[in-house]
Amino acid sequence: GAYYETLADQQLTTTRPIPVARGLMYDRKGRLLVENVPTFVLRVLPAELPFEERPAVAERIERLTGMSARMIIERIDAHTGSQFELVRITDIRTETARIISEDPALFPGVQVDLEARRRYRQGKLMAHVLGWTGRISGPEYQRLRDDGYFPEDLLGKAGLEASMEDVLRGTYGLEEVDLDRAGHEVRAPKVLVEPDAGRSLQLTIDTKVQKNAEKALKWAMNIVGIKRGAFIAMNPQNGEVLALVSLPSYDNNRFAQGISTTEYNRLLRDPKKPMLNVAINEQYPPGSTYKLVTGAGALADGKISPTSTVNTKPFIEIGEWKYHEWNNEGWGPLNIYGGFGHSSDTFFYTLAGRLGIDRLAYWAHQFGYGKPTGIDLPGEASGIVPTNEWKRRTLNEIYFTGELYQAGIGQGYNTSTPLQVLNSYAALANGGTLYKPQLVRRLLDAC
C-alpha cells in the first residue's frame, strides 16, 4: 500500500491541447499567399527550473536571444497554469536552438520545440487583406477559453486572419498525459478529443491585379501629392473583389515573427497610419460621386424625367448665402445626361431641394450608404447619411436648405468609405443589385 501511495504522490495526470495546422490562403488563381513554416521556439517548464537558478538561466537566454532577463522571468511568473505546463518564451534562430540543445545543464527546465509560424508571401502588398496572427492576450483568453483556446495560442488579430478565425483555426484536440514529479511523461498520451485541422481559403483577389493596382495607386498619389489612398477593383456582377490596396502599408510578417513593443508603438504613432485600411476604415465626404444618389432618387421619385431640364446658373442664392456652380458660370438648361456630363453642382442642388433630406437619405440607403457593406473584413466603418432626425439628435438643430444642397453633392455631413462608393456604382453598372463585396471565394478542405 505504501509503495503504490508513493507512486501516486509522484505522478500527475494532466491534459494538454493537440494543436492543428492553421488553414492556408490562396488567391483566385491558386497562388499561395499564406503558409505555415516551422520555426524554433523556446519554452520553459517551471517545475524543472529551480527558483534560485532562474536569474542565471534568464541571463544566459538574454545573451543568446536579446530578450531581457527581466521579461523572461515575467513571462514565467505570468503563467497561471500548472508548474508542469510549458511556458512559451520566444522564437529563436536555428543556431540558438542548437546551442541550447547541446548544453542542457546550463539551461535546466528550458526546452526547444518546433512550431508553425505564419509567413505572408506578398508582405506589404496584401497586409490589409490578410492581416496577421499574434499571441492571445489575457483578456482574449478569458473571453475565449470556453471555446477551446489555450494561454499560449495564436489568434487572428487583423484582416481575414481575424474575420475567418473560426474557419482557419480548426479545432484543437485534447490528450491526457501522466507525468512524474519532474514533469516527464511516464507513458504514451491518451487522446481524449481528436483534432480537426483548419480549412483553407481561396480568395477573390488576383495577385497580379493587386500588384498593378498598387502600382497605379502609388503613381496617382505621387502625382496628386498625397500620403494615403485606396484602390479597389470589384466585379459588379457578383461583388468579388479582385484587388484591394491601402497605402501606406505595413509588413505583416513582422507581427508573425513577434514584433517588438517599440516597433509596434512606432506603427501606431505613425501619422500616416499604415495599419489603417483606408478602403474600409476611413470615412470621407463622397463629393460629386454622390450625385448618383441624387440623380437616381429624383428620377425614381418623379421629380424629373429623362428629358426634362433644369436651368443651371453660376450660383443658387438663399438670402445672403450663395451656392456656386463649380465653374462659377453654369451651363444653361440641362437634362439628366447633361447634368451628369458636366457634373453640374447647381443641377444637383436643385434636385436635392426637390427631394428633401429624408428622401435623399432613403435613396442613399438603397445604394448602400450609411451602413457597412458586409465585406469579410473586421472594423468596417458605416459612414453618415444625414436626415432631419439625425440632425436633431446629433446637433439639436433643424436641417437647413443650404445644408440640403450640400448633401446633394456629397458634402456637408455626408461621409462614406471608398468601398461604399464603389459598391454604389457597381449596383448601377449591374442594373440595380447591391451585392455584398466578398474576399473569400470558397473554403477548401484541410489537407
Phi and psi in degrees as a GROMACS rama.xvg file:
@    title "Ramachandran Plot"
@    xaxis  label "Phi"
@    yaxis  label "Psi"
@TYPE xy
-62.1623  -36.7737  ALA-2
-61.371  -48.5786  TYR-3
-72.1728  -29.4755  TYR-4
-64.8343  -39.5492  GLU-5
-64.4888  -42.137  THR-6
-61.0097  -41.888  LEU-7
-63.8432  -40.3445  ALA-8
-65.6839  -27.3792  ASP-9
-92.287  0.256092  GLN-10
-119.922  151.031  GLN-11
-134.238  129.301  LEU-12
-102.247  125.332  THR-13
-139.39  169.429  THR-14
-116.154  151.77  THR-15
-145.89  153.17  ARG-16
-73.394  153.408  PRO-17
-108.616  100.103  ILE-18
-63.5907  155.224  PRO-19
-124.824  160.295  VAL-20
-70.1509  131.975  ALA-21
-73.1277  143.544  ARG-22
-61.0302  152.329  GLY-23
-92.7177  175.172  LEU-24
-134.111  139.567  MET-25
-128.725  155.138  TYR-26
-82.6407  -177.913  ASP-27
-67.1481  -18.7834  ARG-28
-97.5891  8.04166  LYS-29
86.7356  9.81037  GLY-30
-76.1459  133.062  ARG-31
-71.2296  126.738  LEU-32
-107.947  -39.1995  LEU-33
-131.597  129.401  VAL-34
-134.361  168.177  GLU-35
-105.76  124.731  ASN-36
-119.42  141.68  VAL-37
-70.6645  139.095  PRO-38
-142.107  147.291  THR-39
-77.9875  140.108  PHE-40
-133.744  144.272  VAL-41
-99.0594  127.515  LEU-42
-128.964  155.822  ARG-43
-124.536  134.136  VAL-44
-99.6714  103.003  LEU-45
-53.6379  -34.3364  PRO-46
-63.7362  -24.3815  ALA-47
-100.519  -0.405241  GLU-48
-109.11  100.429  LEU-49
-54.7803  139.55  PRO-50
-57.4179  -40.7238  PHE-51
-71.279  -15.8951  GLU-52
-96.9229  -4.78396  GLU-53
-59.4904  -45.6087  ARG-54
-59.7042  -43.3756  PRO-55
-66.7702  -42.0853  ALA-56
-66.0943  -41.9697  VAL-57
-62.1591  -38.4263  ALA-58
-67.6465  -36.4873  GLU-59
-64.5086  -40.755  ARG-60
-65.5478  -39.3067  ILE-61
-59.3266  -42.751  GLU-62
-64  -28.7111  ARG-63
-88.7213  -31.6043  LEU-64
-111.195  -21.5005  THR-65
86.6901  -8.81688  GLY-66
-78.8807  131.965  MET-67
-64.5263  145.386  SER-68
-60.0516  -37.0776  ALA-69
-60.8003  -43.9805  ARG-70
-67.1694  -35.5732  MET-71
-61.636  -47.005  ILE-72
-66.3859  -36.6796  ILE-73
-62.3169  -37.6751  GLU-74
-68.2035  -37.3535  ARG-75
-66.5568  -44.9392  ILE-76
-67.4145  -29.0509  ASP-77
-74.4573  -14.5462  ALA-78
-70.7896  125.34  HIS-79
-101.12  -0.309612  THR-80
-86.4406  -160.865  GLY-81
-69.2434  154.147  SER-82
-66.8934  -13.2037  GLN-83
-96.9711  8.30358  PHE-84
-99.816  135.611  GLU-85
-70.0083  139.824  LEU-86
-109.711  122.255  VAL-87
-74.3691  131.694  ARG-88
-104.868  -58.4782  ILE-89
-169.694  162.329  THR-90
-71.546  149.092  ASP-91
-136.869  159.461  ILE-92
-78.8427  163.745  ARG-93
-58.9678  -42.5771  THR-94
-63.6365  -40.4655  GLU-95
-64.5475  -40.6866  THR-96
-61.0334  -39.9146  ALA-97
-64.8741  -45.3356  ARG-98
-60.5706  -46.6355  ILE-99
-66.8305  -41.0787  ILE-100
-68.0217  -30.3883  SER-101
-81.2139  -13.7939  GLU-102
-135.821  65.6449  ASP-103
-64.0786  -23.2135  PRO-104
-63.4178  -30.7104  ALA-105
-80.2839  -11.3551  LEU-106
-132.404  62.3941  PHE-107
-62.0053  135.692  PRO-108
79.978  -2.99653  GLY-109
-97.0767  131.998  VAL-110
-126.032  148.048  GLN-111
-110.885  122.831  VAL-112
-125.24  168.488  ASP-113
-106.406  137.505  LEU-114
-142.896  161.893  GLU-115
-83.951  136.725  ALA-116
-122.705  145.615  ARG-117
-73.2872  138.877  ARG-118
-127.537  126.01  ARG-119
-101.657  106.934  TYR-120
-63.332  -29.0614  ARG-121
-97.8773  -2.24617  GLN-122
53.6254  -125.77  GLY-123
-60.3026  -28.2657  LYS-124
-58.607  -35.7223  LEU-125
-116.309  9.61188  MET-126
-56.2474  -44.7917  ALA-127
-74.4736  -18.9275  HIS-128
-85.8138  -51.0968  VAL-129
-79.4338  -35.7734  LEU-130
75.6744  -149.233  GLY-131
-161.276  165.285  TRP-132
-112.646  152.201  THR-133
-149.732  171.288  GLY-134
-65.6961  139.366  ARG-135
-64.3534  135.87  ILE-136
-85.9459  169.65  SER-137
-57.5735  -52.5784  GLY-138
-61.4428  -37.5896  PRO-139
-64.5159  -40.3194  GLU-140
-63.9829  -42.679  TYR-141
-61.59  -34.2282  GLN-142
-77.0358  -30.6347  ARG-143
-110.515  -1.84414  LEU-144
-60.5019  -33.5011  ARG-145
-74.5816  -10.0249  ASP-146
-96.5308  12.3816  ASP-147
93.8046  15.4554  GLY-148
-89.6003  157.296  TYR-149
-125.795  160.002  PHE-150
-57.6701  -26.0126  PRO-151
-105.053  15.9191  GLU-152
-68.6089  156.205  ASP-153
-92.2152  149.749  LEU-154
-143.312  138.604  LEU-155
-64.559  126.284  GLY-156
-108.691  -22.0045  LYS-157
-155.007  164.204  ALA-158
58.3546  -152.954  GLY-159
-64.8732  -26.8724  LEU-160
-58.0572  -34.2693  GLU-161
-85.7259  -49.0329  ALA-162
-69.0401  -27.1079  SER-163
-108.921  26.0121  MET-164
-54.3302  -47.1753  GLU-165
-61.6742  -36.378  ASP-166
-76.0288  -46.6475  VAL-167
-69.768  -37.1638  LEU-168
-69.9923  -37.1235  ARG-169
75.2396  -161.616  GLY-170
-124.273  121.548  THR-171
-67.9826  148.557  TYR-172
-87.2335  -177.982  GLY-173
-144.702  133.103  LEU-174
-129.162  151.615  GLU-175
-101.943  133.369  GLU-176
-133.985  140.795  VAL-177
-100.732  127.551  ASP-178
-118.952  149.773  LEU-179
-84.8285  -177.471  ASP-180
-65.9785  -18.2876  ARG-181
-90.5035  -1.90855  ALA-182
90.6726  10.1852  GLY-183
-90.4016  145.503  HIS-184
-70.7446  137.041  GLU-185
-105.89  -11.3903  VAL-186
-158.41  168.939  ARG-187
-61.9433  139.886  ALA-188
-63.0902  153.172  PRO-189
-107.487  121.197  LYS-190
-75.3063  121.736  VAL-191
-95.4707  -40.4238  LEU-192
-132.543  126.118  VAL-193
-72.5508  137.615  GLU-194
-75.2961  157.508  PRO-195
-133.497  108.951  ASP-196
-62.0335  151.392  ALA-197
-67.2929  154.446  GLY-198
-90.5871  152.831  ARG-199
-94.9844  165.867  SER-200
-119.98  136.65  LEU-201
-105.065  123.395  GLN-202
-91.7474  165.524  LEU-203
-81.637  -15.9807  THR-204
-65.7662  137.519  ILE-205
-106.951  119.534  ASP-206
-56.7974  -41.0164  THR-207
-66.2309  -41.3667  LYS-208
-64.5827  -39.374  VAL-209
-60.8957  -43.3162  GLN-210
-64.6731  -41.8516  LYS-211
-66.9195  -36.1467  ASN-212
-64.5996  -43.7121  ALA-213
-62.3925  -42.7256  GLU-214
-61.1961  -44.6719  LYS-215
-65.2209  -40.8108  ALA-216
-65.7594  -42.7087  LEU-217
-60.8963  -41.2657  LYS-218
-61.3408  -46.9042  TRP-219
-66.5214  -41.6409  ALA-220
-63.5957  -37.1613  MET-221
-66.8376  -40.3571  ASN-222
-64.6468  -45.4829  ILE-223
-78.3592  -27.2954  VAL-224
84.2204  40.1363  GLY-225
-115.407  162.168  ILE-226
-103.214  -13.3665  LYS-227
-137.969  146.529  ARG-228
-170.553  170.355  GLY-229
-138.303  149.743  ALA-230
-137.195  124.319  PHE-231
-130.093  133.148  ILE-232
-120.393  127.323  ALA-233
-138.395  142.312  MET-234
-77.3681  114.128  ASN-235
-68.8735  -14.1272  PRO-236
-82.8929  -15.5874  GLN-237
-148.507  -3.49906  ASN-238
83.4194  6.48788  GLY-239
-72.2431  127.643  GLU-240
-87.9398  119.181  VAL-241
-89.2623  -26.2907  LEU-242
-154.133  139.824  ALA-243
-145.183  105.987  LEU-244
-117.286  134.761  VAL-245
-127.338  127.565  SER-246
-125.484  143.025  LEU-247
-72.6807  165.566  PRO-248
-120.042  -171.863  SER-249
-144.55  164.705  TYR-250
-95.2603  107.319  ASP-251
-69.6966  -13.6848  ASN-252
-65.403  -27.392  ASN-253
-64.1132  -34.014  ARG-254
-72.8813  -41.5977  PHE-255
-62.6245  -31.0368  ALA-256
-83.6713  -7.76548  GLN-257
97.5123  75.8582  GLY-258
-67.2043  143.886  ILE-259
-76.0805  157.663  SER-260
-61.8805  -37.6157  THR-261
-63.1847  -45.8742  THR-262
-68.1182  -38.9505  GLU-263
-63.9148  -44.1518  TYR-264
-65.1552  -33.5798  ASN-265
-63.377  -41.2597  ARG-266
-64.1106  -40.6051  LEU-267
-67.0608  -33.5834  LEU-268
-86.9636  -10.4978  ARG-269
-59.7009  121.413  ASP-270
-63.0431  -20.1493  PRO-271
-82.4342  -6.31598  LYS-272
51.0937  62.5143  LYS-273
-65.1834  -22.1544  PRO-274
-86.0395  -6.23926  MET-275
-86.3705  129.568  LEU-276
-83.1635  101.844  ASN-277
-60.4854  -32.1706  VAL-278
-64.8517  -31.8074  ALA-279
-128.605  -18.1443  ILE-280
-96.6699  -22.1444  ASN-281
-94.7779  147.482  GLU-282
-124.972  130.374  GLN-283
-132.93  157.654  TYR-284
-62.108  126.31  PRO-285
-70.1196  -16.6673  PRO-286
63.307  -145.213  GLY-287
-65.411  -17.8845  SER-288
-60.5357  -25.3164  THR-289
-74.0465  -12.0541  TYR-290
-62.0971  -21.244  LYS-291
-56.2635  -46.2735  LEU-292
-64.0893  -46.8895  VAL-293
-63.6648  -45.7004  THR-294
-67.2508  -45.7718  GLY-295
-64.7211  -39.8955  ALA-296
-65.2871  -40.8892  GLY-297
-65.5873  -38.9249  ALA-298
-65.692  -46.7794  LEU-299
-65.638  -34.2759  ALA-300
-87.8458  1.74137  ASP-301
73.8724  20.2268  GLY-302
-74.7477  -24.6411  LYS-303
-143.186  165.391  ILE-304
-114.163  169.809  SER-305
-60.1269  -19.5768  PRO-306
-110.015  -14.7417  THR-307
-69.3709  156.758  SER-308
-119.768  156.294  THR-309
-124.329  132.622  VAL-310
-82.9929  108.06  ASN-311
-84.3632  145.645  THR-312
-132.283  172.165  LYS-313
-61.7554  -29.2918  PRO-314
-164.829  161.87  PHE-315
-110.766  133.184  ILE-316
-110.686  132.48  GLU-317
-127.786  103.481  ILE-318
60.1684  -124.625  GLY-319
-88.3909  -1.64432  GLU-320
-97.5611  138.654  TRP-321
-120.506  134.567  LYS-322
-115.522  105.139  TYR-323
-84.6595  150.519  HIS-324
-69.5001  148.805  GLU-325
-64.2484  -26.2405  TRP-326
-97.5193  3.28241  ASN-327
62.1181  17.9721  ASN-328
-127.734  -38.731  GLU-329
86.6973  171.901  GLY-330
-126.592  2.2118  TRP-331
77.8174  -160.517  GLY-332
-65.8256  129.637  PRO-333
-134.101  139.292  LEU-334
-88.2077  -174.028  ASN-335
-61.4072  -34.0726  ILE-336
-67.1968  -43.0736  TYR-337
-68.8255  -35.1153  GLY-338
-60.0644  -44.829  GLY-339
-72.1751  -38.9123  PHE-340
-60.1648  -39.2091  GLY-341
-95.5542  -4.14766  HIS-342
49.3578  47.2997  SER-343
-69.5252  123.361  SER-344
-68.6551  -45.7199  ASP-345
-67.1361  -27.9274  THR-346
-61.4583  -47.8686  PHE-347
-81.9292  -22.5272  PHE-348
-57.6839  -46.6765  TYR-349
-62.5872  -44.2952  THR-350
-64.2687  -41.0817  LEU-351
-61.7937  -40.3792  ALA-352
-61.7657  -36.3974  GLY-353
-72.4496  -34.1025  ARG-354
-75.7786  -43.4576  LEU-355
85.2173  156.602  GLY-356
-66.9918  -33.9046  ILE-357
-73.78  -38.492  ASP-358
-70.8459  -35.6805  ARG-359
-61.0752  -41.6357  LEU-360
-65.8274  -38.6318  ALA-361
-57.5091  -47.7118  TYR-362
-70.2287  -31.1985  TRP-363
-61.747  -41.3511  ALA-364
-65.9912  -34.2372  HIS-365
-63.0001  -30.2565  GLN-366
-89.8316  4.60693  PHE-367
94.5277  6.76267  GLY-368
-80.3666  153.036  TYR-369
84.8789  5.5955  GLY-370
-154.573  155.727  LYS-371
-60.9427  146.627  PRO-372
-71.6949  -22.7722  THR-373
93.5285  9.87042  GLY-374
-55.9197  148.831  ILE-375
-80.5457  58.2749  ASP-376
-136.751  148.052  LEU-377
-80.8292  156.359  PRO-378
80.3319  20.0017  GLY-379
-69.5907  133.961  GLU-380
-80.0644  156.785  ALA-381
-93.858  -26.3147  SER-382
75.6845  178.74  GLY-383
-129.715  128.136  ILE-384
-119.169  103.619  VAL-385
-73.9324  148.606  PRO-386
-137.258  174.241  THR-387
-59.365  -44.0888  ASN-388
-65.4656  -40.1164  GLU-389
-60.3563  -42.6807  TRP-390
-65.5332  -41.5488  LYS-391
-65.3006  -43.1829  ARG-392
-68.9267  -37.8715  ARG-393
-86.1389  -43.1027  THR-394
-120.662  -1.47575  LEU-395
56.0336  43.3921  ASN-396
-136.547  161.199  GLU-397
-82.8025  166.462  ILE-398
-90.2814  123.642  TYR-399
-88.9348  155.079  PHE-400
-60.9595  -41.4774  THR-401
-61.2791  -37.2909  GLY-402
-67.2113  -34.9589  GLU-403
-63.1683  -42.794  LEU-404
-58.2962  -45.5847  TYR-405
-62.6618  -38.3501  GLN-406
-63.1104  -33.206  ALA-407
-64.991  -18.8623  GLY-408
-116.787  23.9418  ILE-409
72.6473  27.6082  GLY-410
-115.485  -167.672  GLN-411
73.7077  -125.508  GLY-412
-84.9894  -10.4839  TYR-413
-67.1754  132.9  ASN-414
-138.389  152.368  THR-415
-155.447  163.853  SER-416
-90.4907  157.195  THR-417
-55.1269  -36.6059  PRO-418
-67.738  -36.7977  LEU-419
-61.7492  -42.0763  GLN-420
-62.1121  -48.1354  VAL-421
-59.5073  -43.1136  LEU-422
-65.5829  -34.3083  ASN-423
-66.0919  -39.0763  SER-424
-74.5348  -27.9735  TYR-425
-64.8705  -38.3713  ALA-426
-63.9261  -39.6293  ALA-427
-63.2471  -43.4175  LEU-428
-67.2328  -32.4118  ALA-429
-95.399  3.35328  ASN-430
98.2076  9.74802  GLY-431
120.716  6.55929  GLY-432
-96.4551  123.702  THR-433
-93.8538  99.4122  LEU-434
-82.3138  157.343  TYR-435
-84.9472  118.108  LYS-436
-58.8351  142.524  PRO-437
-135.42  144.873  GLN-438
-110.689  -22.6966  LEU-439
-99.0007  116.364  VAL-440
-81.7141  -44.4469  ARG-441
-163.078  160.263  ARG-442
-93.6248  140.814  LEU-443
-111.229  138.651  LEU-444
-65.3333  151.036  ASP-445
-64.6783  141.896  ALA-446
